Amino acid sequence: PPAHIPFSAAQTELLKSLQENKQSHLFSHWSADTPAADALRQAEQLERLHSTYPVPGGLLAYAESARKLLAVSKAGLNPLDGWSPSVPAGKSLDLSSAAPYEARGRPLLSTAAFVLVAGGLGERLGYKGIKLSLPTELATNTCYLEYYARTIKKLGELGGSKLPLAIMVSDDTHDKTLKLLESADYFGLSPDQVTLMKQEKVAAISNNEGAIAQNPDDPFEIDAKPHGHGDVHSLLHSTGLAAKWLGEGRKHVVFFQDTNGLCFHTLCAALGVSDEMGLVMNSLAIPRKAKQAVGAICNLRKGEEERTINVEYNQLDPMLRATVNPDGDANDASTGYSPYPGNINQLLFSLPEYAEALQRTDGVMAEFVNPKYADAEKTVFKKPTRLECMMQDYPQVLSGDDAKRVGFTSFPAGICFSAVKNAAADGAKAQQAGTAPAVAASGEADQYAATREIVRATGASIGEGEEKTWQGVTVVPGPKLVVAPEVCVVPGDMKNVFAGGAAVKVSGRSSLVVKGSGKVVIESLDLDGALVIDGGEGGVVVKGLKVVNKGWVDEAVGEGADEFLKMRGYDLNKLETCVVTGGKGGEMVVSGEGGEELEVIKVGKEEAAVEVE
Ligand code: UGB
């Protein structure tokens, strides 16, 4: 290093060892004229990349792993060679079979802890903000983070305790996530319930020799990239959070993704399955369409070794071709689905075994590399690559009896999974190929549809809207049903809200929002339009209410619209709404024709306000 630059002793040592270990190109632009500020900036970034890499040896170990993994990739070796897949043990449930598992899982809510992985930028989605700030739907404009926080609050209330939420963020998402939480008073959670854990990036690698990449426009800057959601485990270890939760007597940890508005519908049932099967890891899953961009949960065997683990979608087809099916990743003709459950990366871990595994491994997951080559000889990369790790690879650190206690809980995707990951054009292609489009419009439509299914299971008569195509993606936009988390978070409890069975009718063009912290009971209702039932704090009972109005319609938006609207192609125009509002006092009962005609037949301390907006 040039003598005029005041590096610390640790920096000097690191720079020397990088120079001696095949990274001298990082300093080839340095000279006696190099500005000290630039050289220090580079040294500080290298030091950070070195100290935050969760494996002993820091950057040097990282580059060495990259060399090894890139050699395997260049040789075309499949890390799954020699492993033979079969369908793992688990439970495939639906709304009608979930009840006993929900009942078994419900008492376990009180000892759950939640981990949201939200470090990803959403490059495929092409959205500039954080994905957690996107609206889950336009009927209430509740963003993902708000929906998650309010649901966790309610789940805690059901279990009689405050449940902790850890959010993994990255440099790309930290500030905006914190700002969103602070601007909304943590959406009802108390700040001490929420911990932000920041994952650091790793150095990009520019060739098979493991050379650390620099920014082509600024050689003093190292090109750094995300290391994948697998970092969540080392962070739960290094922050001491997992150990703290264990000390508090918690029993399960729920991992979930940033844009799945359906993710908590099946939590109670999954807890029940984990409990009954004694699982240390339970992957929430869906029936998987062949070639769908979700991993497949497989039981893999190689000699005496056996593990149940997610096989990522790009590795599944070659593995199946080489072993059990010459057609590769194909649907089973009798079911129309892949035989292997689809991973939705919502994971339920048993905390005692997890905390022990973290102690043993520091939470370090196996890494992989996925370079895009520019030449047939695989010697040149199209752009620098990096090592990544995945949170669902946890079974790789299990051994003995624990390795056998890994399974899945599958529900139809319509109930539990609709992530928002793709821009409209890619979503349209995915839909044409017969898989989920995973765009903003489908995320919203699927959220209403899941609620429709859950409400239909109470016996209510809920119509079905006509298909609409937005930006090449076809969805069924309604009826738009939203039941706020404060009203109901466990599908089996929906019958207490929609208590009237077939006496509750909602037409195919309708919108219905049910919210409020007070108890809402809908005994009979005939809705053809838009209705908001707000139970307030005192609660409300709806009986014999008939509402007919113009309702809410989706209308196309132009180029000037907000980004979150442009990405779905429409905005929601609330033409006319009937609002039933409960009060702060005791329970109210409303019934009548809607609008001014409405008759309040029983009033608690305050009158129910019913008005047409
Ligand atoms: N994430 C981070 O927090 N940090 C990171 O460095 C990267 C991601 P992607 P992926 O549900 O459809 C997963 O990128 O990895 C967060 C499963 O591997 O959206 O392509 C990020 O913020 C796959 O098996 O997903 O695919 C987001 O919340 C399948 O289940 C989450 O990690 C697929 O998800 C997922 O990141 C799916």
Residues whose N, C-alpha, C, O or C-beta is under 5 A from the ligand:
A	BS01	UGB	V117 A118 G119 G120 M168 P226 H227 G228 H229 Q257 D258 A293 V294 G295 N343 I344 N345
